[in-house]
C-alpha cells in the first residue's frame, strides 16, 4: 500500500475497527499522512533532474545537487544539460575515480566531444603516462578541460599531451575497432588524399575511402 492511498483504519485489528475513538483518530490522521506523503515527492530533487528545463530555478537546483554529491569538477556557468549530466554521473565517477574510464566519463560529459584515453603501452610511452585524444579542438588550450581531467585522474599518472582528431575520423576508427577488435593507435593512421589506411601491428592494412570520410584532418 502506498502512503498516498493509505486507509489507516484497515491497519487496525478487527476489534479496534469497531471502536469509535479509533475510527475518529484514523479519519483525522489519514488525510494528514496522505498529504505529507504526496508532498515528499516535491523535495526529491534528484528525481526532478530529468524534467528540469533551462530556468533560473533549474540552475539553482542543480547547483545545490552538485554540492550535495561533492562533484570534484563543476562549472556553474555551463549549460543546464551539461551540469545535469555531471550530477547524474557523480556517484559513478567517484566509484571509478583514478581510472581511465572515469576520466573519459567526466570529460565527455563536461565537454561534449568524442574523447579517448591512450595508456602508455598504446604509444610506447613511459609507464604511468597517458595521452588524451579528442575531437574538441580547444581542449589543449582550455584550462577548464585540464582542471576537469586533473580532478579525476590517478595522482601517480602523468599526462603526456592532448591530441586532436576529427569526429569523422573517430567514427571510421571505431568501425575498425568493432569489426576487428583492435586498439586505436593514432600514430599508425596515415592520410592519403580522401582515403585513410589503417596499418595493423601484423602489417595488414584496411582502407576507408570517400564513402566513409567526408574530409581528413591530421592526427596530433
N, C-alpha and C positions, 0 to 999 in steps of 0.2 A: 504494500500500500504506500502511495506517495503521500507525503505530508500535506501537499496541496489538496489532496482528496480525502483527508483524514475524517473518519467518523469515530469520534472519540468514545462514544457510548458503546460501540461494538467491541472495544478492547476491555470492557469491564466484564466481570463474572455475571452469570445469569441472574444471580440474586441481587447484585448491585445495580443491574439494569432496571430493576423494578423500584429502586429507591428514588424518591422524589428529589432529594438533595443532590444525589449523584447525577440525575438527569439534568438538573439545573446547572450544575457546575460544568458538565460536559458541553451543554449547549452554549454556555458563556465562553468557555475556553477554546472550543473548536474553531470558532471564527478567528480568534487571535493567533492561534497556531498556524492556521492556513495562510493568513496574511503574512506572518513572519517568514513562512517557507517560500511564499511567492516572491517576497522582496529579496530573499537571499540571492536569487538569480541576477538581481540588478548590481550586485557587488562582485560578481565573478568576472573580473577584468580580463583575465587571460582568455576566457571563453569568448569574450566580445571581440577579440582581435580580428577574426575573420570577417566581421561585419562593419568594421570601422572604415569610414571614408576619410578624405583629406580635409579634416576640420581642425580648428584650434583645440577643441576638446580631445580629439583623437590623438594629436601630437602630445598633449599633456599626459594623457593616459598611458601611452606607450613609453614616454619618458619615465614615468613612475615605475612601470614594469621593468624597464631596463635597470633601474636602480635596485629593485627588489631581487632580480635574478643575477645581479652582480656581473653584468656584461663588461668584460675587460676592455672591449673596444666598442664605442658607441658615439655616433655623431648626431647631436640634436638637430643640426641643420639639414640633415639628409631627407630624402623623400620619405613619405609615410610608409610606403611598401617596403623600402629597404630597412627602415627601423623596425617594422613589424617582423621582417624576416630574421633579423639579428636576435630579437627577443625570443622568437619561436625556436631558434636553434641553440639558444644559450645553454640549456641543460646538456644537450648532446655534445656541444663543443667543450664544455667543462669536463665531461667524462672522457673525451678523447684528446684533451689538451696536451700539446707536445708531440702529437703525431702528424704525419703528412696530411692525413685526411682532415684533421681539424683545421689546418692551415687553408686547405682548399675550400672547405665548407664556409669558413669565415670570409675569405677573400672574394669568392664568387657571389656571396650574399651582399656584402658591404659595397662591392664594386662589380655590379653585374657584368660578367665577361666570361670568356672561355679561358680557364686557367688550369695549368698542370704543374706539378712539382716533380723535378728530376732529382733523385738522390745521387750521391757522389759516384756510385758504381754505374749509373746510367751514362755518365760522360767522362769517365776516367778521372774523376776528381779526387780530392783528399777525403779520407774517412771523416764522417760527421759534417760534411759540407753538402750543400744543396743549391739548386737554382730554381727559379720560378719562371715559367714560360706562360705568357698571357696575351690575349688579343686586345687588352686595354693599353693603348698606345701611350697613355700618360702615366702609367704605373711607375716607371723607373724614376720619374721626377716628381712623384706625388708623395709628400711627407705623410699624408693620412694613410696611404697604402702601406708604407713601411711601418707606421705605428700599429696598424691592424695586424700585420704579419708578426711583428715582434711581441705582440700581446699574447700570442697563442703558440709560438714555436717553442721547441725544446731549448732550454738555456744553453746546452752544450753544442747546439747545432749552429753552423755558420753559413750565412748566405753568400754565395759566390757571385750573384748577379741576377738581374731581371731581364729576360729576353722576350722579344715580341714576335707574334705570328698572327696572320690574319684569320678571321673567322672561317673563311672558305677553306684555307689550308688545314685548319683544325678538323673540320668535318671529313676531309679527304683522308687524313691520317687516322682518324678514329675508325673510318670504314676498314682500313687495312688492319688495325688492331683487332677489331671484332672478327674479321674473316680469318686471320692467320694467327691470332693470339701471340702478338709480339709486343715489345716495348717501344714506346715513342722515343726516338733518338734524333733530335732536330739537326745535329751535325751531319747526319747521313742523308738528309734531304737536299737535293740539288735542284736548281732552277734551269729549265731548258725551254725557253720560249713559253708556249702555252701548255707545256707538259711538265709534270712532276714525276721524277723517277725516285722510288724509294729503294735503297740498296740494303739488303739484309746482311747480318753478320756472315751468313754462309755464301754470300755472293749473288744470291738470287735478286732479281730486280722486278718490281711491279711499277707499271706506268699508269698514271692518271692523266687523261687528256682534257681537251676543252669542254667535254660534256660534263665533267666533274668540277672544273675550276674555271671561274669567270675571269680571274686575274691571279697573278702570282706576286707575292712580296717576299723579299729575302728574309730568312730567319736570323734572329740575332740583332 
